[in-house]
């Protein structure tokens, strides 16, 4: 995981969300701390701001699969 560091403290990292049905990367994000988990948490509460992303994650969940995360950089 690549982290941008300033004053010896990580500022952010890049992450991807991967569809386990076909191993396709369908989202690339930038975050810090546990940001990459927020998408799953928001979907569970039906409060995600990105409805296309929400629907994709829900389809993965309906297939009884787990969303995959990667930290490529």
C-alpha positions as CSV (number, residue, x, y, z in Angstrom):
1,X,0.0,0.0,0.0
2,X,1.5,3.3,-1.0
3,X,0.9,6.1,1.5
4,X,1.7,9.7,1.0
5,X,3.6,10.8,4.1
6,X,4.0,14.2,5.5
7,X,5.9,14.9,8.8
8,X,6.2,11.1,9.3
9,X,2.4,10.7,9.2
10,X,0.5,8.9,6.5
11,X,-2.0,11.2,4.7
12,X,-3.8,8.9,2.3
13,X,-3.6,5.7,0.2
14,X,-5.1,4.4,-3.0
15,X,-7.5,1.4,-3.0
16,X,-9.6,-0.5,-5.4
17,X,-12.9,-2.4,-5.1
18,X,-12.9,-5.7,-7.0
19,X,-15.9,-7.7,-8.1
20,X,-15.2,-11.3,-6.9
21,X,-17.5,-12.7,-9.7
22,X,-15.1,-11.7,-12.4
23,X,-12.1,-10.1,-10.6
24,X,-12.9,-6.8,-12.3
25,X,-11.8,-3.6,-10.6
26,X,-14.9,-1.4,-10.6
27,X,-13.9,1.4,-8.3
28,X,-10.7,3.3,-7.5
29,X,-10.6,5.5,-4.4
30,X,-8.3,7.5,-2.2
31,X,-8.6,7.4,1.5
32,X,-7.0,7.4,4.9
33,X,-7.5,5.2,7.9
34,X,-10.4,2.8,7.2
35,X,-12.0,4.7,4.4
36,X,-12.1,1.7,2.1
37,X,-14.6,0.0,4.4
38,X,-17.0,2.9,4.3
39,X,-18.6,1.7,1.0
40,X,-19.6,-1.6,2.6
41,X,-20.9,0.1,5.7
42,X,-22.9,2.7,3.7
43,X,-24.4,-0.1,1.6
44,X,-25.6,-2.0,4.6
45,X,-27.5,1.1,5.8
46,X,-28.7,2.0,2.2
47,X,-27.2,5.5,2.6
48,X,-24.5,5.4,-0.1
49,X,-24.2,8.6,-2.1
50,X,-23.3,6.7,-5.3
51,X,-26.3,4.6,-6.3
52,X,-24.5,2.8,-9.1
53,X,-21.8,1.7,-6.7
54,X,-24.4,0.8,-4.1
55,X,-26.3,-1.4,-6.6
56,X,-23.0,-3.2,-7.6
57,X,-22.1,-4.0,-4.1
58,X,-25.6,-5.2,-3.3
59,X,-25.5,-7.6,-6.3
60,X,-22.2,-9.0,-4.9
61,X,-23.8,-9.4,-1.5
62,X,-26.9,-11.1,-3.0
63,X,-24.6,-13.7,-4.6
64,X,-23.3,-14.5,-1.1
65,X,-19.8,-13.2,-2.0
66,X,-17.6,-10.7,-0.3
67,X,-16.4,-7.5,-1.8
68,X,-12.6,-7.6,-2.4
69,X,-10.2,-4.8,-1.7
70,X,-6.8,-4.2,-3.1
71,X,-4.1,-1.6,-2.4
72,X,-2.2,-1.4,-5.6
73,X,0.0,1.6,-5.0
